[in-house]
Amino acid sequence: MSAQHSAAAVSGELLAQATAWRHDLHRHPELAYGEHRTAEFIARQLTQFGLQVHRGLGGTGVVGTIRRGTGRRSIGIRADMDALPIQETSGVEHASSASGVMHACGHDGHTTMALAAAALCAQLPGLDGTVHFIFQPAEENEGGGRRMVEDGLFKLFPCERIYALHNWPALPAGACVALDGAMMAALDTFEIIVRGRGCHGAMPHEGVDPILAAAQLVSALQSIVSRNVDPLQSAVVSVTQIQAGDTWNVIPDSCQIRGSTRWYEAAVGNRIAERIPHLARSLAEALDCSADIHYEKRFPATINEPSAARLVRDVAAGIGMPVMDAHPSMASEDFAYMLQAVPGCYLWLGAAREGENPGLHSPRYDFNDAVLSRGIQLWVALVQSCLSRP
């Protein structure tokens, strides 16, 4: 694949249209697998651009395809569509109209940039190959990427390489980070129910206190990272929920603990998955309780193929984007499932704004429209670089 490219012109008219799309999507956020209005909007736009449109993969997924020339070379560009169960407090004019749901991660911006890039690519001369614009549901926690792959995404739409981006408010607006290898961590979740025997809070000797055992277990879980994982490896074990009891003077029968774990190396993930149940059962038993454990494998680590990452960096530099280095993130991304099936690259698009700069998943967050044109240009330049006629 060639790295020769030039910055595509994003006209003022297209940029205004894209901004309007983004604001409309932001006003009408939809949660995982419920992105029906969003999918309908995307399919309608892609059809108007002249793309072949397929719907229904992964439930609400949409794929728009452009084929030129022999069509032998092929790439995929993926954008996520779903929102989060967060009550928006951004105060913007285009704030969410759905109570308790908002685009707090910028998927409205990702969808918009891919749509506008599809509009431009549909008019590009000199292409010889196929590009699939893949609009994925349920990235937030629910594994829509895995479901699309299981539904035959790459059998129906073969890709030599697959690419995706995420806006990154911690980076300067318009900057690009595309690392060789690990980009985002793997994710598992756990739920532990510590069971004791409820009693009066004034007479704890008559029962078995599951809250006491759970409190000690929360501390003990931190020993996994500090004592069971190689200090030169990265890992996180976070307890994020503790729920027990209903009133002041009653020790309850049970206490529920939930949380998540993160890592890059599979051996580290396997070690964490072994230690959590062992610690939970052993410590609960030591305090006369029992423990039920549900440990769930969620997302693998997001690992870039080095030559695909290098191409993204070259293309970004070629259109004048600052290319930066950074550490991988311990956050997770279900694009990892697509990268397990097809080599490719996941990149960050810097999206910092002046003044207050709320991070991803903040109720005050709003995608920075100033970087729409850069994301559009990057996708179009990447298509040109991969599929331009020799």
KAMODA-V164683 format. One record per residue. N is the residue number from 1. RES is the residue in one letter. PSI is psi in whole degrees, -180 to 180 (999 if undefined). D_FIRST is the distance of its C-alpha to the first C-alpha in Angstrom with 1 decimal. Layout:
# KAMODA-V164683
n:res:psi:d_first
N:RES:PSI:D_FIRST
N:RES:PSI:D_FIRST
This chain:
# KAMODA-V164683
n:res:psi:d_first
1:M:137:0.0
2:S:149:3.8
3:A:13:6.7
4:Q:133:9.1
5:H:166:11.3
6:S:156:15.0
7:A:122:17.5
8:A:141:18.5
9:A:123:22.2
10:V:104:24.1
11:S:158:27.4
12:G:-36:30.6
13:E:-45:31.4
14:L:-40:28.3
15:L:-40:28.7
16:A:-41:32.4
17:Q:-43:31.6
18:A:-41:29.1
19:T:-41:31.7
20:A:-41:34.3
21:W:-48:32.1
22:R:-44:31.7
23:H:-37:35.4
24:D:-44:36.3
25:L:-37:34.2
26:H:-37:35.8
27:R:-24:39.2
28:H:64:38.6
29:P:151:37.1
30:E:141:37.0
31:L:174:37.0
32:A:130:34.9
33:Y:5:35.0
34:G:21:37.2
35:E:50:34.5
36:H:-47:36.0
37:R:-42:36.5
38:T:-46:33.0
39:A:-40:31.4
40:E:-42:33.5
41:F:-47:32.6
42:I:-48:28.8
43:A:-39:29.2
44:R:-44:31.4
45:Q:-46:29.0
46:L:-39:25.9
47:T:-42:28.2
48:Q:-31:29.3
49:F:-11:25.8
50:G:12:25.5
51:L:154:23.2
52:Q:130:24.2
53:V:131:25.8
54:H:136:26.7
55:R:156:29.2
56:G:-14:30.9
57:L:133:28.4
58:G:22:29.7
59:G:-77:32.8
60:T:12:31.8
61:G:153:28.0
62:V:137:26.3
63:V:127:23.0
64:G:131:21.9
65:T:136:19.4
66:I:126:17.8
67:R:132:16.9
68:R:147:16.0
69:G:-135:15.9
70:T:-29:15.2
71:G:6:14.0
72:R:-43:12.4
73:R:145:9.1
74:S:142:10.5
75:I:163:10.8
76:G:144:14.1
77:I:120:15.7
78:R:138:19.1
79:A:143:22.3
80:D:154:25.7
81:M:-20:28.9
82:D:160:32.0
83:A:-171:34.6
84:L:154:37.0
85:P:71:40.7
86:I:140:41.8
87:Q:119:44.4
88:E:137:42.9
89:T:24:44.8
90:S:-30:42.4
91:G:7:44.8
92:V:158:42.2
93:E:-34:43.1
94:H:29:40.5
95:A:159:41.5
96:S:137:41.4
97:S:-1:44.0
98:A:118:43.9
99:S:128:46.3
100:G:9:44.8
101:V:135:41.2
102:M:159:38.6
103:H:83:35.0
104:A:5:35.4
105:C:-2:31.8
106:G:15:30.0
107:H:-25:28.5
108:D:-39:30.0
109:G:-40:27.7
110:H:-45:24.6
111:T:-44:25.5
112:T:-45:26.2
113:M:-40:22.9
114:A:-39:21.0
115:L:-48:23.5
116:A:-37:23.3
117:A:-39:19.5
118:A:-40:19.9
119:A:-43:22.6
120:L:-43:20.4
121:C:-31:17.3
122:A:-21:19.9
123:Q:1:20.8
124:L:132:17.5
125:P:161:17.4
126:G:16:14.7
127:L:146:12.6
128:D:91:11.7
129:G:-169:11.3
130:T:136:13.2
131:V:129:13.7
132:H:121:16.6
133:F:113:18.7
134:I:118:20.7
135:F:112:24.0
136:Q:136:25.6
137:P:166:29.3
138:A:45:31.3
139:E:-35:29.0
140:E:96:32.2
141:N:-24:33.8
142:E:1:33.7
143:G:41:30.4
144:G:-30:29.0
145:G:-44:25.6
146:R:-43:27.1
147:R:-39:29.1
148:M:-42:26.2
149:V:-45:24.5
150:E:-29:27.9
151:D:2:28.3
152:G:25:25.4
153:L:-53:22.6
154:F:-8:19.7
155:K:-41:21.8
156:L:-33:22.4
157:F:75:19.0
158:P:139:16.4
159:C:135:13.3
160:E:-35:10.4
161:R:151:10.4
162:I:140:13.4
163:Y:149:14.2
164:A:157:17.7
165:L:161:19.7
166:H:133:23.4
167:N:147:25.6
168:W:96:27.3
169:P:-16:30.7
170:A:-8:31.2
171:L:152:28.4
172:P:142:28.7
173:A:129:27.8
174:G:-4:24.3
175:A:160:23.1
176:C:133:20.0
177:V:121:20.2
178:A:99:17.4
179:L:149:18.7
180:D:128:17.5
181:G:-138:19.5
182:A:131:22.5
183:M:-44:22.5
184:M:152:25.4
185:A:164:28.3
186:A:162:29.6
187:L:128:32.6
188:D:160:35.8
189:T:156:39.0
190:F:150:42.6
191:E:128:46.0
192:I:126:49.2
193:I:110:52.6
194:V:124:55.4
195:R:128:58.6
196:G:-137:62.1
197:R:116:65.4
198:G:155:66.3
199:C:-180:69.6
200:H:138:71.4
201:G:-22:69.8
202:A:-8:73.2
203:M:61:73.6
204:P:-22:70.3
205:H:-14:72.2
206:E:-4:72.7
207:G:-166:69.1
208:V:118:65.8
209:D:107:63.5
210:P:-23:59.8
211:I:-40:58.9
212:L:-46:60.1
213:A:-41:58.0
214:A:-40:55.0
215:A:-41:55.4
216:Q:-33:55.5
217:L:-39:52.5
218:V:-43:50.4
219:S:-41:51.1
220:A:-33:50.7
221:L:-28:47.2
222:Q:-17:46.1
223:S:-18:47.1
224:I:-49:44.1
225:V:-41:41.7
226:S:-23:44.2
227:R:-14:45.6
228:N:-8:43.4
229:V:136:39.9
230:D:127:38.8
231:P:-20:39.2
232:L:-3:35.8
233:Q:157:34.1
234:S:136:33.7
235:A:152:35.7
236:V:135:37.7
237:V:113:40.6
238:S:122:41.9
239:V:124:45.0
240:T:-10:44.6
241:Q:137:47.6
242:I:124:51.2
243:Q:128:53.6
244:A:148:57.2
245:G:162:60.6
246:D:-10:62.2
247:T:174:65.2
248:W:-35:66.8
249:N:25:69.2
250:V:123:67.5
251:I:123:65.4
252:P:171:63.0
253:D:-29:62.3
254:S:163:58.6
255:C:130:55.9
256:Q:134:52.2
257:I:132:49.4
258:R:155:45.8
259:G:-170:42.7
260:S:159:39.1
261:T:152:37.4
262:R:149:34.0
263:W:175:32.1
264:Y:-43:28.8
265:E:134:29.8
266:A:-37:31.0
267:A:-36:34.0
268:V:-44:35.1
269:G:-41:34.9
270:N:-38:36.9
271:R:-43:39.5
272:I:-43:40.0
273:A:-28:40.4
274:E:-42:43.1
275:R:-36:45.0
276:I:-52:45.4
277:P:-39:47.5
278:H:-47:49.4
279:L:-45:50.3
280:A:-48:51.2
281:R:-42:53.5
282:S:-46:55.1
283:L:-39:55.9
284:A:-45:57.1
285:E:-38:59.4
286:A:-25:60.8
287:L:26:62.0
288:D:22:63.4
289:C:179:60.6
290:S:165:57.9
291:A:129:54.2
292:D:129:52.0
293:I:132:48.3
294:H:113:45.3
295:Y:125:42.0
296:E:127:38.8
297:K:123:35.3
298:R:-87:33.2
299:F:138:29.6
300:P:174:27.6
301:A:147:25.9
302:T:109:22.6
303:I:117:20.3
304:N:143:16.7
305:E:124:14.1
306:P:-40:13.7
307:S:-33:10.0
308:A:-40:9.7
309:A:-40:12.6
310:R:-40:11.4
311:L:-44:8.5
312:V:-44:11.5
313:R:-43:13.7
314:D:-43:11.8
315:V:-44:11.5
316:A:-46:15.1
317:A:-36:16.4
318:G:-23:14.9
319:I:15:17.1
320:G:15:20.0
321:M:137:20.2
322:P:128:22.0
323:V:121:20.0
324:M:159:22.6
325:D:157:23.3
326:A:166:25.6
327:H:151:27.1
328:P:164:26.0
329:S:147:28.3
330:M:-3:31.0
331:A:170:30.6
332:S:165:28.8
333:E:126:26.3
334:D:2:26.1
335:F:-19:22.3
336:A:-35:22.7
337:Y:-38:23.5
338:M:-39:20.2
339:L:-24:18.4
340:Q:-29:20.7
341:A:-34:19.6
342:V:133:15.8
343:P:152:13.8
344:G:-154:12.8
345:C:137:14.3
346:Y:128:17.6
347:L:160:18.4
348:W:135:21.7
349:L:114:22.4
350:G:135:25.5
351:A:26:28.4
352:A:150:31.6
353:R:158:34.3
354:E:156:37.4
355:G:-145:40.7
356:E:132:40.7
357:N:70:37.3
358:P:141:37.8
359:G:176:35.3
360:L:143:33.6
361:H:12:36.2
362:S:143:38.9
363:P:-12:41.3
364:R:-1:41.0
365:Y:145:37.2
366:D:134:35.6
367:F:140:31.9
368:N:104:31.5
369:D:-19:30.8
370:A:-19:30.0
371:V:3:26.4
372:L:-48:25.7
373:S:-37:24.1
374:R:-43:21.8
375:G:-41:20.5
376:I:-48:20.1
377:Q:-41:18.3
378:L:-46:15.8
379:W:-43:15.0
380:V:-43:14.7
381:A:-36:12.6
382:L:-43:10.1
383:V:-45:10.3
384:Q:-42:9.9
385:S:-39:6.8
386:C:-33:5.1
387:L:5:7.6
388:S:141:9.0
389:R:129:10.6
390:P:999:9.7
